[in-house]
Amino acid sequence: MNVSAYSSFTQWYCEGRLASYVRVMKSPGGTLNLLEAAQPAGDMSDPAVPDLILYQDLVGGSHVSGDLGGGRFGVTSEKDGFFLAAPNFANTVMVDESHQLRSLSFPMAQWQSVLDEATGGRYSLDRLGIYGGTFASPAVRSALRKLWALCDEEGTPSRLLAQAAGCEVLAELYRLGGALFTPARGGLAPWAQRRSLELMQARLSEDISLDELAAEVRLSPFHFARMFKQSVGVPPRVYLTQLRMEKTCELLEQTDLSVTEIALEVGYSSNQVLARIFTKNQRMTPTDYRRAVRDPGSSVKAP
């Protein structure tokens, strides 16, 4: 296949000449794509694909040269440092040592309208000033780590969780690139906060998206995510998990539904996914929690 025929970064890494180096691939919510690869020294160039691609060097210490869309560069990579590759640009990358990387790709067909709304249409990806080599960002590193953990816990996270995480990363990339966002105008209006919380609660078992929540209160997804955090104190993805845990506890305490039935009721794909997330948040399994609240004299105590 000619490289020009690759329609996405994911397809390139699944079918192109670098496919054999991929160790893990995840596609959270169908809106983002994550992969981890262990690659040798040499030519690691990618064809032009319509994705914005963020690379994280997990080891560091390699000399990296090439052009990712911002002109030629030559740098020594840092552990957990980042490189950003422009969409629709056939990049050239040479690495002098074997290396391990993670990448997060944003299909621009799904994200362009979000970015246009975030910047009022005044700032394009072409103007980002961070394509020219490596950069550090604790905020991006933290968001990427959380997104990877979400994928480990949930398999395919809900669209809301994936979209909200994507907005967090893009906001920081745009800030680093010098973009000025349209002001978020503080938090949500009281009616908008009330409506969005009610909708999340009512549709807990569904794969509700950030787009749907934002449209309900007449905001762009990008601004909704930022204003939600200002009003509620946590991002939408964190609040959704809190809601799911509260509902799970309620169902374990008050019903005889199986853990599998409860998982589906609160929006998880299986009892294994629910058990992983519940144990992380409650420090005990759903079964142990049910036993503890129904038999207070048992050796298992609810937190």
N, C-alpha and C positions, 0 to 999 in steps of 0.2 A: 504493500500500500504506500502511495506517495504521502509524504508527511503533510502536504497541504490538505489531505482528506481528513485529518484528525479534527473532529468537531469540538473536542473538549480536552482539558488537561487530563482528566480521568481516562478518557479513551486512549490518549497517547501513552500513559503509563501502564495501561492494561495490554496494549497491543504493539507499542513501539519497541525500539531497540533497548530501552531501559527497563522493560517489563520484568525481566528476570531478577532485578535487584529489589523489587518491592517485597516488603515483609508483612506489612499490615495496610489494609485499605478500609476506610469507613466513609459512609455517605450519610451524614446526619440530616434527617428530615428532607432529603432531596434538594436542599438549598445550598449546601456546602459540601466539600469533599476533602477528606483528610487521608494522608498516606504517610507511611514511614518506609524508608528505603536505606539499604546499606550498599554504598556504591564504591567502585574502585577509583583510583586516580585516572585522569584523562579527560576526554571530551564529554561533558555532561549537558551539552546544548539541547534546547527544546524547540520544536517548531512553533509557529504562530498559532495560538489557540485563543478563543474569545473569553478567557478567564483571567482575572487578577490573581496572581499566585504569590503567596507568602511562604518563604522557605526558612526553616530554623535549623541551624547547624548544632547537632546534639553533642559534638565532640570538640570542635574548634581546632585551631592550630594549622589549618591548611592555607596554602596560598591560592587565592581564587582570583581569576582575571576574566574579563569578558565585557559584555554589554547586555544589560537587562532592560534597556529601553531609555536609559538616561545618559548614555555615552560610555566610552571605554573606562574601565577601572581596573585596578590591581590592588588587592588588600589581603591581609591575613585574617582569617575568620576567627571569631571568638566563640567560646562555648556558650550555647544558647543564644547566640546572636542571630540576627535576621537579615535576609535579602528579600527584596520585592521585585517581581517581574511584571512588566506592563502587559496588559491584554493586547492581543493581535500583533505581537511583536516576536519575530523569530530570534530568540536570544542566543548568545554565544557564551559558553561558560567552560573554562578549563580549570581543573582542580589538581594540585600536585600530589595529593595523598588520598588514600582511601578515607571515606567519611560516612557519617550516618546523619540523615536529615529527616525532618518532618516537614510536610507542606500542607498548607490550607489554601484551597482554590475557591474563588467566588465566580460562579458562572454569571457573566455580566448581563445576560438576557434577563436574569431574575433580580439583579441588584442595581442596575443602572437607574431605574426610576426612584429607588430609595435614596441613592446618592444625589440625584438631581434635586429631590425635595429637601434633603438635608442641607444643601448649600444654596438653595434658591436658584439652581441652574447656572450659577456664576463660576463654578470651579469644576474643571474636568480632570479626569484621571491623568491626562497627558501632562498636567501641570504639577503633579506630585513631585517633590524634590528628593525622594528617597529611593530612586531606582539605581543610584550610582554607587553601589557597594553595600557594605554591611552597616547595621545600626543596632542599637540596644533599646529595649523598651520593657521595663518591668510590667507595665500594664498589659501589653500584648502577650508577654510570656505567661502571665497569670491567667488571662482569658483563654489562651490556647490550651494551657494545662487543664483548666476546668472543662473545656469542651471535649478534650480527649478523655477525661475521666467520665464525663456524661456518656460518651459512646461506649466505654467499657462497662458502665453500669446498666445502661438501657438498651444497648444494641443499636437501635435507630431511635434517637430521641425525637420527641414530638416536634412539629414544625415551630411551635412557639419557642421552645428551648433553643433550637438551632438558629432561628432567625434572630432572637435576642442576643445570642452569643456573637453572631456575625456582626450585628450592629455595634457591639462593644469594641470588637477588633477594628472595624472600619472607622469608627469615630476616632480611635487613637492614631490609626494610620493617616487619616486626613489631618489631624492636629499636628502630627510630626511633619507632614508635608506642607504645612503652612496654610491650610484651608481655614476660612472663617465660616462657621456655621450660622445659619439663620437662627436667631435666638430662640431658645426653647420656652421662653415666657414663663418661667417658674414651673410649678407642679401642675397636676391636672385640676381642672375645675371640680368642685365637689360632686356635681352631677355626673361628670365623666368618670371620676374615680369610683363612685358608687356603681355606675353602670358596668364598668369593666370588671370590677370584682364580682358582681352578680353574674355576669356572663361566664367568667372563668369557673365559678362554682357550679352553675347550671350545666355546663358542658364539660365537666371534669372527665367524663369517660370518652370524650371525643378528641380528635387530633386538631384542636382549634389552633389557628395560626395567629401570628402577630399582626398580619395584614387585616384579619377579621376584627380583632380587638380594636385596632387603630381606626378602621373604617367606622366602627360603631360609635366612636366619639369624635369623628371627623378630624382626625389627625393623620399625618404620615407615620408609617411604622417606626422610622428613625426617631422622630420627635416623641412619639408615644412612649417608646422604651425609655428615653431619657427623663421624660416628665413623670412617668410611672414611678421610677426609682426615687425621684425627688419627693413625691407625695407619700409613697408607701414605705420607703426606707430601704427596699431591696429591689433588684431587677425583676422583671416579670418571670424569668425562668426560675428564680429562687422562690418567689411567691407561689408559683404553680406547684413546686415540689412540697412546700409547706402545706398547701391545701390538700394535696394528695395524702400526705402523712396524717393530717388531722382526720380526714375521712376514713382512712384505713383503720386508725385507732378506734373511731366510732363504730365501724362495722365489726371489728374484732370483738369489741365490748358488748354490742347490743344485738348481734345477729349470729346465726349458725352457718352463714355462708362460708364456703371453703376459701382457702387462700387464693386459689385460681379464680374463683368467681369475684372475689374482692379486687384482685388485680385488674380484671377487665372493667370493673365498676369504677375504678379510679384512674383508668387510662393507661395501664401498663399492659404489655403484650403477653406476659406470662407470670406465673407465680414465682419463677426464678428471678425475674427482673425485680418484682416487688420485694422479694426477700432480701436481695442485695441492697436495695436502696433503703428499705425499712431498717435493716440491721445497722447500716451506716449511720442513720439518723437517730435511731432509738436505742442502739447498743444491745439489741436482742432480736431474735427472729420473731416474725408474726405469731408463730405457734406459741413461743414462750411468752410473748406479751399477752395473748389471749388467756393462757393458763394463769399468769400472774394476776390479771385483773379479775378473773372469775374465781380464783382460789387464793385469796390473800395469804393463806397459811402455807402456801407452797414455798419451796426454796428459791424459786425464781421471783425476783422483785421487779416491778415496772419502774422505769427511771422517773 
